[in-house]
Amino acid sequence: MSDYTVGKGRPPRNRQFKPGQSGNPGGRPRKKGAIDVRAILDEPMTAIQEGRARTVSPREAVLRKMVRKALKDDDLRAIRYLIAQFDRHGVLEAPPSGIGGGVLLLPNSMPRAMALDLAENVGPPPWNEKQKAWARERYLANRSDEDRHYDEARGYPDL
């Protein structure tokens, strides 16, 4: 017999792995491939819309369903989802100011009526001296005595 003693971390010789033999013959499980979420969301699918089959992207299908849920059921989660999507895609941004909307900042250096006349006929500020002179002439020709007293009290620099 040999002087080999069996104990913790020292299995009997007949139970030891043979050279080249693994203690885990199945090996570590293979790593599963990552899911391509974009490919799934861009993959066309068939959806029933107004009783007819139609090919749409899953993104569109989800968005349409959430709109229906938000409007029909007053579903707060659907409403929050839609607001987040609208914000993410810039739908909630204010349209560029132009005809029919927006805020027009007028200078305090001239009467409001004169500034509005300039904005309507010339465009938004800043205005050059020639444009201001044209508006000043129009304003002074049409202002009332009450406006004249008010203008004098205010002391507009551009008047």
Phi and psi restraints in degrees (value plus and minus 20) as a CYANA .aco file:
   2 SER   PHI    -120.5   -80.5
   2 SER   PSI     153.2   193.2
   3 ASP   PHI    -109.8   -69.8
   3 ASP   PSI      -1.7    38.3
   4 TYR   PHI     -96.0   -56.0
   4 TYR   PSI     105.1   145.1
   5 THR   PHI    -129.3   -89.3
   5 THR   PSI     116.1   156.1
   6 VAL   PHI    -103.3   -63.3
   6 VAL   PSI     117.6   157.6
   7 GLY   PHI    -195.0  -155.0
   7 GLY   PSI    -182.4  -142.4
   8 LYS   PHI     -82.6   -42.6
   8 LYS   PSI     105.1   145.1
   9 GLY   PHI      55.2    95.2
   9 GLY   PSI     -12.8    27.2
  10 ARG   PHI    -154.4  -114.4
  10 ARG   PSI      61.9   101.9
  11 PRO   PHI     -91.4   -51.4
  11 PRO   PSI     143.3   183.3
  12 PRO   PHI     -78.9   -38.9
  12 PRO   PSI     129.9   169.9
  13 ARG   PHI     -79.0   -39.0
  13 ARG   PSI     -57.3   -17.3
  14 ASN   PHI     -91.3   -51.3
  14 ASN   PSI     -33.3     6.7
  15 ARG   PHI    -120.0   -80.0
  15 ARG   PSI     -28.6    11.4
  16 GLN   PHI     -91.4   -51.4
  16 GLN   PSI     132.4   172.4
  17 PHE   PHI     -88.3   -48.3
  17 PHE   PSI     120.2   160.2
  18 LYS   PHI     -94.7   -54.7
  18 LYS   PSI     136.4   176.4
  19 PRO   PHI     -75.6   -35.6
  19 PRO   PSI     111.0   151.0
  20 GLY   PHI      66.4   106.4
  20 GLY   PSI     -24.7    15.3
  21 GLN   PHI    -114.8   -74.8
  21 GLN   PSI     116.0   156.0
  22 SER   PHI    -114.1   -74.1
  22 SER   PSI     129.9   169.9
  23 GLY   PHI     -99.8   -59.8
  23 GLY   PSI     -30.0    10.0
  24 ASN   PHI    -152.4  -112.4
  24 ASN   PSI      56.5    96.5
  25 PRO   PHI     -81.2   -41.2
  25 PRO   PSI     -49.9    -9.9
  26 GLY   PHI     -93.6   -53.6
  26 GLY   PSI     -43.1    -3.1
  27 GLY   PHI      54.3    94.3
  27 GLY   PSI     156.1   196.1
  28 ARG   PHI     -89.7   -49.7
  28 ARG   PSI     118.1   158.1
  29 PRO   PHI     -81.5   -41.5
  29 PRO   PSI     124.9   164.9
  30 ARG   PHI     -86.7   -46.7
  30 ARG   PSI     126.4   166.4
  31 LYS   PHI     -93.3   -53.3
  31 LYS   PSI     111.1   151.1
  32 LYS   PHI     -94.6   -54.6
  32 LYS   PSI     123.6   163.6
  33 GLY   PHI     -86.1   -46.1
  33 GLY   PSI     129.8   169.8
  34 ALA   PHI     -89.3   -49.3
  34 ALA   PSI     125.9   165.9
  35 ILE   PHI    -101.6   -61.6
  35 ILE   PSI     111.9   151.9
  36 ASP   PHI    -108.8   -68.8
  36 ASP   PSI      71.5   111.5
  37 VAL   PHI     -82.4   -42.4
  37 VAL   PSI     -60.8   -20.8
  38 ARG   PHI     -80.7   -40.7
  38 ARG   PSI     -62.3   -22.3
  39 ALA   PHI     -82.7   -42.7
  39 ALA   PSI     -59.6   -19.6
  40 ILE   PHI     -86.5   -46.5
  40 ILE   PSI     -62.7   -22.7
  41 LEU   PHI     -92.4   -52.4
  41 LEU   PSI     -39.0     1.0
  42 ASP   PHI    -118.2   -78.2
  42 ASP   PSI     -27.5    12.5
  43 GLU   PHI     -94.0   -54.0
  43 GLU   PSI     105.1   145.1
  44 PRO   PHI     -84.2   -44.2
  44 PRO   PSI     127.9   167.9
  45 MET   PHI    -159.4  -119.4
  45 MET   PSI     144.8   184.8
  46 THR   PHI    -118.4   -78.4
  46 THR   PSI     110.8   150.8
  47 ALA   PHI    -151.5  -111.5
  47 ALA   PSI     128.5   168.5
  48 ILE   PHI    -111.7   -71.7
  48 ILE   PSI     101.6   141.6
  49 GLN   PHI    -152.6  -112.6
  49 GLN   PSI     102.4   142.4
  50 GLU   PHI      34.4    74.4
  50 GLU   PSI      19.9    59.9
  51 GLY   PHI      58.8    98.8
  51 GLY   PSI     -16.6    23.4
  52 ARG   PHI    -143.3  -103.3
  52 ARG   PSI     124.0   164.0
  53 ALA   PHI     -94.3   -54.3
  53 ALA   PSI     115.8   155.8
  54 ARG   PHI    -162.4  -122.4
  54 ARG   PSI     122.1   162.1
  55 THR   PHI    -109.7   -69.7
  55 THR   PSI     102.7   142.7
  56 VAL   PHI    -157.6  -117.6
  56 VAL   PSI     145.4   185.4
  57 SER   PHI    -102.6   -62.6
  57 SER   PSI     133.0   173.0
  58 PRO   PHI     -78.2   -38.2
  58 PRO   PSI     -52.4   -12.4
  59 ARG   PHI     -80.0   -40.0
  59 ARG   PSI     -65.2   -25.2
  60 GLU   PHI     -86.4   -46.4
  60 GLU   PSI     -60.5   -20.5
  61 ALA   PHI     -81.5   -41.5
  61 ALA   PSI     -64.9   -24.9
  62 VAL   PHI     -84.6   -44.6
  62 VAL   PSI     -64.3   -24.3
  63 LEU   PHI     -82.4   -42.4
  63 LEU   PSI     -64.1   -24.1
  64 ARG   PHI     -83.3   -43.3
  64 ARG   PSI     -61.2   -21.2
  65 LYS   PHI     -84.1   -44.1
  65 LYS   PSI     -62.0   -22.0
  66 MET   PHI     -85.3   -45.3
  66 MET   PSI     -58.0   -18.0
  67 VAL   PHI     -82.2   -42.2
  67 VAL   PSI     -64.9   -24.9
  68 ARG   PHI     -81.0   -41.0
  68 ARG   PSI     -65.9   -25.9
  69 LYS   PHI     -83.2   -43.2
  69 LYS   PSI     -61.6   -21.6
  70 ALA   PHI     -85.4   -45.4
  70 ALA   PSI     -60.5   -20.5
  71 LEU   PHI     -98.8   -58.8
  71 LEU   PSI     -59.8   -19.8
  72 LYS   PHI    -102.6   -62.6
  72 LYS   PSI     -68.2   -28.2
  73 ASP   PHI    -120.7   -80.7
  73 ASP   PSI     -21.9    18.1
  74 ASP   PHI      31.9    71.9
  74 ASP   PSI      21.8    61.8
  75 ASP   PHI     -94.5   -54.5
  75 ASP   PSI      92.9   132.9
  76 LEU   PHI     -85.1   -45.1
  76 LEU   PSI     -54.4   -14.4
  77 ARG   PHI     -85.5   -45.5
  77 ARG   PSI     -60.6   -20.6
  78 ALA   PHI     -86.1   -46.1
  78 ALA   PSI     -60.0   -20.0
  79 ILE   PHI     -84.4   -44.4
  79 ILE   PSI     -64.7   -24.7
  80 ARG   PHI     -81.3   -41.3
  80 ARG   PSI     -62.0   -22.0
  81 TYR   PHI     -80.8   -40.8
  81 TYR   PSI     -66.4   -26.4
  82 LEU   PHI     -84.1   -44.1
  82 LEU   PSI     -62.3   -22.3
  83 ILE   PHI     -81.9   -41.9
  83 ILE   PSI     -62.2   -22.2
  84 ALA   PHI     -82.6   -42.6
  84 ALA   PSI     -61.0   -21.0
  85 GLN   PHI     -87.8   -47.8
  85 GLN   PSI     -62.6   -22.6
  86 PHE   PHI     -81.8   -41.8
  86 PHE   PSI     -63.5   -23.5
  87 ASP   PHI     -84.6   -44.6
  87 ASP   PSI     -62.7   -22.7
  88 ARG   PHI     -82.1   -42.1
  88 ARG   PSI     -55.8   -15.8
  89 HIS   PHI    -120.5   -80.5
  89 HIS   PSI      -9.8    30.2
  90 GLY   PHI      55.7    95.7
  90 GLY   PSI      -1.0    39.0
  91 VAL   PHI     -95.7   -55.7
  91 VAL   PSI     -45.7    -5.7
  92 LEU   PHI    -107.1   -67.1
  92 LEU   PSI     -23.6    16.4
  93 GLU   PHI     -89.1   -49.1
  93 GLU   PSI     125.0   165.0
  94 ALA   PHI     -87.4   -47.4
  94 ALA   PSI     119.5   159.5
  95 PRO   PHI     -85.3   -45.3
  95 PRO   PSI     135.7   175.7
  96 PRO   PHI     -81.3   -41.3
  96 PRO   PSI     120.9   160.9
  97 SER   PHI     -87.3   -47.3
  97 SER   PSI     124.0   164.0
  98 GLY   PHI    -192.9  -152.9
  98 GLY   PSI    -170.3  -130.3
  99 ILE   PHI     -85.5   -45.5
  99 ILE   PSI     107.7   147.7
 100 GLY   PHI      68.9   108.9
 100 GLY   PSI     -15.1    24.9
 101 GLY   PHI    -192.6  -152.6
 101 GLY   PSI     152.2   192.2
 102 GLY   PHI      79.3   119.3
 102 GLY   PSI    -197.5  -157.5
 103 VAL   PHI    -138.7   -98.7
 103 VAL   PSI     112.7   152.7
 104 LEU   PHI    -134.1   -94.1
 104 LEU   PSI      97.3   137.3
 105 LEU   PHI    -109.3   -69.3
 105 LEU   PSI     100.9   140.9
 106 LEU   PHI    -123.3   -83.3
 106 LEU   PSI     124.2   164.2
 107 PRO   PHI     -90.7   -50.7
 107 PRO   PSI     132.1   172.1
 108 ASN   PHI    -108.4   -68.4
 108 ASN   PSI     -16.1    23.9
 109 SER   PHI    -107.1   -67.1
 109 SER   PSI     -16.8    23.2
 110 MET   PHI    -169.3  -129.3
 110 MET   PSI     140.5   180.5
 111 PRO   PHI     -80.1   -40.1
 111 PRO   PSI     128.2   168.2
 112 ARG   PHI     -78.3   -38.3
 112 ARG   PSI     -62.4   -22.4
 113 ALA   PHI     -82.1   -42.1
 113 ALA   PSI     -58.8   -18.8
 114 MET   PHI     -87.0   -47.0
 114 MET   PSI     -62.8   -22.8
 115 ALA   PHI     -85.3   -45.3
 115 ALA   PSI     -60.2   -20.2
 116 LEU   PHI     -85.7   -45.7
 116 LEU   PSI     -60.1   -20.1
 117 ASP   PHI     -80.8   -40.8
 117 ASP   PSI     -63.7   -23.7
 118 LEU   PHI     -82.6   -42.6
 118 LEU   PSI     -65.9   -25.9
 119 ALA   PHI     -82.8   -42.8
 119 ALA   PSI     -60.6   -20.6
 120 GLU   PHI     -91.7   -51.7
 120 GLU   PSI     -57.0   -17.0
 121 ASN   PHI    -117.9   -77.9
 121 ASN   PSI     -46.2    -6.2
 122 VAL   PHI    -131.0   -91.0
 122 VAL   PSI     -58.8   -18.8
 123 GLY   PHI     107.6   147.6
 123 GLY   PSI    -199.6  -159.6
 124 PRO   PHI     -89.4   -49.4
 124 PRO   PSI     138.2   178.2
 125 PRO   PHI     -83.6   -43.6
 125 PRO   PSI     141.1   181.1
 126 PRO   PHI    -103.1   -63.1
 126 PRO   PSI     132.3   172.3
 127 TRP   PHI    -135.5   -95.5
 127 TRP   PSI     129.1   169.1
 128 ASN   PHI    -106.3   -66.3
 128 ASN   PSI     153.5   193.5
 129 GLU   PHI     -84.6   -44.6
 129 GLU   PSI     -55.0   -15.0
 130 LYS   PHI     -83.9   -43.9
 130 LYS   PSI     -62.8   -22.8
 131 GLN   PHI     -86.3   -46.3
 131 GLN   PSI     -60.8   -20.8
 132 LYS   PHI     -84.1   -44.1
 132 LYS   PSI     -59.2   -19.2
 133 ALA   PHI     -84.2   -44.2
 133 ALA   PSI     -60.9   -20.9
 134 TRP   PHI     -81.1   -41.1
 134 TRP   PSI     -66.1   -26.1
 135 ALA   PHI     -88.5   -48.5
 135 ALA   PSI     -57.9   -17.9
 136 ARG   PHI     -80.2   -40.2
 136 ARG   PSI     -64.2   -24.2
 137 GLU   PHI     -81.2   -41.2
 137 GLU   PSI     -65.0   -25.0
 138 ARG   PHI     -85.0   -45.0
 138 ARG   PSI     -62.9   -22.9
 139 TYR   PHI     -85.8   -45.8
 139 TYR   PSI     -67.1   -27.1
 140 LEU   PHI     -84.4   -44.4
 140 LEU   PSI     -52.0   -12.0
 141 ALA   PHI     -89.7   -49.7
 141 ALA   PSI     -45.4    -5.4
 142 ASN   PHI    -133.8   -93.8
 142 ASN   PSI     -20.9    19.1
 143 ARG   PHI     -99.4   -59.4
 143 ARG   PSI     132.8   172.8
 144 SER   PHI    -109.0   -69.0
 144 SER   PSI     151.4   191.4
 145 ASP   PHI     -83.4   -43.4
 145 ASP   PSI     -57.2   -17.2
 146 GLU   PHI     -83.4   -43.4
 146 GLU   PSI     -63.3   -23.3
 147 ASP   PHI     -83.2   -43.2
 147 ASP   PSI     -58.9   -18.9
 148 ARG   PHI     -82.5   -42.5
 148 ARG   PSI     -64.1   -24.1
 149 HIS   PHI     -83.6   -43.6
 149 HIS   PSI     -62.6   -22.6
 150 TYR   PHI     -83.8   -43.8
 150 TYR   PSI     -64.1   -24.1
 151 ASP   PHI     -82.0   -42.0
 151 ASP   PSI     -60.2   -20.2
 152 GLU   PHI     -85.8   -45.8
 152 GLU   PSI     -59.5   -19.5
 153 ALA   PHI     -86.7   -46.7
 153 ALA   PSI     -56.6   -16.6
 154 ARG   PHI     -96.9   -56.9
 154 ARG   PSI     -52.0   -12.0
 155 GLY   PHI      45.0    85.0
 155 GLY   PSI      35.0    75.0
 156 TYR   PHI     -83.1   -43.1
 156 TYR   PSI     108.4   148.4
 157 PRO   PHI     -86.8   -46.8
 157 PRO   PSI     -51.9   -11.9
 158 ASP   PHI    -109.7   -69.7
 158 ASP   PSI     -12.9    27.1
